[in-house]
Amino acid sequence: MSEDAFNMSIRKFLKEVGVTSQRKIEETVRKGQGGGKTLKVRMTLTAEGTGLNHVVDGEIELP
């Protein structure tokens, strides 16, 4: 696989993660499940068959 094809494959995956994650967060907030001024979030990235385990913690300010 070429480097360009590899990069495009990663970008496609990350775009899907971003779009679907945003939808799920918006649904959660609309249902009123995000009490308070911020929503604490965590994203965990793993890759089957590898030792990859990357965690990103953050806070999203609510309207």
N, C-alpha and C positions, 0 to 999 in steps of 0.2 A: 504494500500500500504506500502511495506517495505521501509526503509530508502534507501537501495541500488537502488531499482526501481525508487524511487523519484529522487535520484541524477542522475541516467542514463537518465531519462526523461528530466531533466534540461539541462544536457550536450548535448543531442540530439538537443534540441531547440536552444541552444547557438551556436552549430556547424553550424546549418542551417542559423542562423542570420549572423554569421561571414563569411561564404562562399558567401552567396548572397550579403551581404553588400560590400565585397571586389570586386565582379564582377561589381556591380553598380558604385563603385568609379572608377574602372579602365575604364569602358565605358565612364564615364563622362570626365575623363582626356584625353582619346584617341580622343574624339570629340573636344578637345581643349576648353572645358568649364571651365577649372581650371586655368584661367589666373593668373600669378604671380608665386611666389616661394613656396607658401603653399596653401593648400585647407582647409578652415575652415569647420569643420564637427560637427554635433550634432546628437546624438542618443537618442531617447526618448523611455523609456520602460513603458508601462501601462499594467494593467491586468484587464480585464472586470469584473465588479462587486466588485472591490476593490478600495481602495484609492491609489494604487501604481502609482506613477508618478515619475520616476527616469530619470534625464537628465544627459548625459555625453557630454561635449564639448571638442573638440580637434583640432589639426592642423596636417595635413599630408604634409610632405615635398614632393615637386614635382620634377621629374627628370629634 
